[in-house]
Amino acid sequence: MMDSLRTAANSLVLKIIFGIIIVSFILTGVSGYLIGGGNNYAAKVNDQEISRGQFENAFNSERNRMQQQLGDQYSELAANEGYMKTLRQQVLNRLIDEALLDQYARELKLGISDEQVKQAIFATPAFQVDGKFDNSRYNGILNQMGMTADQYAQALRNQLTTQQLINGVARYRFYAER
């Protein structure tokens, strides 16, 4: 029986059929990127697009964070298709929330200066050795995160702007009309 399978696997007709199937899968996958060029985003929040790349980076970061936090238990979760689908949706929802907060902060003309970003980076304990900022540690952590210094600075600026917005709302006293 195994001999007949080997013989069939080496036949020219079977190789042609497999070749056609493989080519059709390749063309179908590539055409999605070539044809769907105008819709190459994971979500659109008002006029701001969340790119597929941005979404995949956020998802991979979350997955890596969970893997470090949960260790071997993460493998069980990763094998659960429903869980991974839910995780992808949660990451997308978080990106949408961040985009909405960012848009509202811009509408209010809130902003963080370059100096404030620099101070926040220098004050981050993860980038310090013996209480002082360490550039090699900073670069090493950014490398592990798969980010450039500019990408990290922009992400931190967005985070600080969002925090500024949240702090402003939290300090605002709401009074009910009587």
C-alpha positions in Angstrom: 0.0 0.0 0.0 2.8 2.4 0.9 4.5 1.6 -2.4 1.4 2.6 -4.3 1.2 5.9 -2.4 4.8 6.7 -3.2 4.2 5.9 -6.9 1.1 8.1 -7.0 3.0 10.9 -5.2 5.7 10.8 -7.9 3.2 10.9 -10.8 3.3 14.0 -13.1 -0.5 14.5 -13.0 -0.5 14.7 -9.2 2.4 17.1 -9.2 0.6 19.4 -11.7 -2.6 19.3 -9.6 -0.7 20.2 -6.4 1.1 22.9 -8.3 -2.2 24.4 -9.4 -3.6 24.3 -5.9 -0.5 26.0 -4.4 -0.4 28.7 -7.1 -4.1 29.4 -6.5 -3.5 29.8 -2.8 -0.6 32.1 -3.4 -2.5 34.3 -5.9 -5.6 34.4 -3.6 -3.5 35.6 -0.7 -1.5 38.1 -2.7 -4.5 39.5 -4.4 -6.1 40.4 -1.1 -3.2 42.8 -0.6 -3.0 44.0 -4.2 -6.7 44.5 -4.8 -7.7 45.6 -1.3 -5.2 48.4 -1.2 -7.8 51.0 -0.2 -9.0 48.9 2.7 -5.6 48.0 4.2 -6.5 48.9 7.8 -7.8 47.0 10.8 -10.3 49.7 11.9 -11.2 53.3 11.0 -12.0 55.7 13.8 -13.6 58.8 12.3 -10.9 59.7 9.7 -8.0 58.0 11.5 -7.0 54.5 10.3 -5.6 51.9 12.5 -3.3 50.0 10.1 -3.1 46.2 10.1 0.6 46.5 10.9 -0.2 48.7 14.0 -2.8 46.2 15.1 -0.5 43.2 14.5 2.3 44.9 16.5 -0.1 45.6 19.4 -1.5 42.1 19.3 2.1 40.6 19.2 3.1 42.8 22.1 0.1 41.7 24.2 0.7 38.1 23.3 4.4 38.4 24.3 3.4 40.1 27.6 1.0 37.4 28.4 3.5 34.7 27.5 6.1 36.2 29.9 3.5 36.6 32.6 1.8 33.2 32.3 4.7 31.0 31.1 3.7 27.5 30.2 0.0 28.2 30.9 -0.1 30.5 27.9 0.4 27.6 25.5 -3.0 26.2 26.6 -4.7 29.6 26.1 -3.0 30.1 22.7 -4.3 26.7 21.5 -7.9 27.9 22.2 -9.1 29.5 19.0 -12.0 31.3 20.8 -9.7 32.8 23.4 -7.3 34.1 20.7 -10.2 35.6 18.8 -11.4 37.3 21.9 -7.8 38.6 22.7 -7.5 40.0 19.1 -10.9 41.8 19.6 -9.8 43.2 23.0 -6.5 44.5 21.5 -8.5 46.1 18.6 -11.0 47.7 21.1 -8.0 49.1 23.1 -6.6 50.6 19.9 -9.9 52.1 19.0 -10.3 53.6 22.6 -6.8 55.0 22.4 -7.6 56.6 19.0 -10.8 58.2 20.3 -9.0 59.6 23.4 -6.2 60.9 21.2 -8.7 62.6 18.9 -10.5 64.2 21.8 -7.2 65.3 23.3 -6.3 67.0 20.0 -9.7 68.6 19.8 -9.0 70.1 23.3 -5.6 71.1 22.0 -3.8 69.1 24.8 -0.2 68.2 24.1 3.0 67.0 25.6 6.3 68.8 24.9 9.5 67.0 23.8 11.0 68.0 27.1 8.2 66.3 29.0 8.7 63.1 26.9 12.4 63.2 27.6 11.8 63.6 31.4 9.4 60.8 31.4 11.8 58.5 29.6 14.6 59.4 32.0 12.3 58.9 35.0 11.2 55.4 33.9 12.6 52.9 36.5 13.0 50.2 33.8 15.6 52.3 32.0 17.6 53.0 35.1 20.6 51.4 36.7 21.4 52.4 40.3 18.8 55.2 40.1 20.3 56.8 36.9 19.2 56.6 33.3 21.2 54.0 31.3 21.1 54.5 27.6 22.2 50.9 26.8 19.5 49.5 29.0 17.0 51.8 27.3 18.1 50.7 23.8 18.1 47.0 24.9 14.5 47.2 26.2 13.3 49.1 23.1 15.0 46.4 20.9 13.1 43.7 22.9 9.9 45.5 22.3 10.7 45.8 18.6 10.4 49.6 18.7 12.7 52.5 17.6 13.4 55.4 20.0 11.1 57.6 17.9 8.3 55.0 17.9 8.6 54.7 21.7 8.7 58.5 22.2 5.5 58.9 20.1 3.8 56.1 22.0 4.8 57.7 25.3 3.6 61.1 24.1 0.2 59.6 23.2 0.1 57.9 26.6 1.0 61.1 28.5 -1.5 63.1 26.5 -4.2 60.6 27.3 -3.3 60.6 30.9 -3.4 64.4 30.9 -7.0 64.2 29.5 -8.0 61.6 32.1 -6.5 63.6 34.9 -8.4 66.7 33.7 -11.7 64.9 33.7 -11.0 63.2 37.0 -10.4 66.6 38.7 -13.5 68.2 37.2 -16.3 68.3 39.8 -19.6 67.3 38.5 -22.6 69.0 40.0 -26.2 67.9 39.4 -28.7 70.6 38.6 -31.3 71.1 41.3 
